[in-house]
Amino acid sequence: MKNLDPMTKNGFLYPRSRYYGAFSPETLAFNANLQEFAQKISYISALETGGKLSPEEAYTQVKRLWKQLKQSKKELRIGSNPSPETK
């Protein structure tokens, strides 16, 4: 089997979409966190559906990821002060 370029493999396993919203470093960072959250939720769902994770363990992992995403939103101050572009 041929070795894959790590960037190609990483791009395949963790695809990223473009960000189309109003630009600020905070919103861009939160968008990256949100995409990572969605990807991890997808893996957890697939593992639970396939019987590799118990429903309780899947729930625990999803809850932990949700708390991390909420903390990220709070730290980046997303939604607390609307930017001038969105008014």
N, C-alpha and C positions, 0 to 999 in steps of 0.2 A: 504494500500500500504506500502510495506517495505521501510524503509529509506535506501538510497544508501550511500555507503562510499563516502565522498566528493572527494577523489582522483580518484575513479572509475568514478564518474560523470564528473569530470573535464577532465579526460583522454578521455572520450567519446565525450564530447562537443568540446574539443580543442586538437585533436590528434597531436602528434609530431612525426616526422620521424627522423631517425638517420642522423648524418652528416658524409658524406664520403669524404669530401674535405681535402686539406692540413690543418692541425690544426694550429690555432693561436687563442688566446682568442677573437680577433676582428672578425675573420671570423665565429667563433662559435656563438658569440653574434649576428652578422648580420644574420646568418642563422635562429636563433630563431626569430628575428624580421621579416624576410621574410616569415617564416611559419605563424606567427601571422597575417601578412598582408593578405596572401592568404586566411586564414580562415575567416577573417572579410569580405573580398571581396565576398567570397562565401555566407555568411549570407546576406549581403546587396543585392546581386543579387537575392537571393531567396525571400527576402522581397519585392523587386521591382516587380519581376515576379508574385508574389502572390497578388499584389495590396495593400500591407501594407505600401509601401513607394512610393512616387511620383518619376518619373524619375529625376526630378530636385534635390530632396533631396538625392536620391541615388548617383547622380553625385557629389553633394557637399561633401557627406561623402567619396566617393572614392577619390576625389581630395585631401581632408584633409589627408586621410591615405597615399596617395602617397607622399605628402609633408613630412609627418613624416618619411616615409621610406627613402626618399632622404636625410633628415637631419641626420638620423641614419647612413647612408652610409658615409656621409661627416665627421661626428664626429668620426666614427671608422676608417676613412682613408682607406676605402676599395677601391681598384683599383688605388690608388694614387702612391704607391710604390710597385711594384711587389716583392713578397717574393722570396728568393733564390730557393725554391723548384719548382716554376713555370717557371723559366727561361730555 
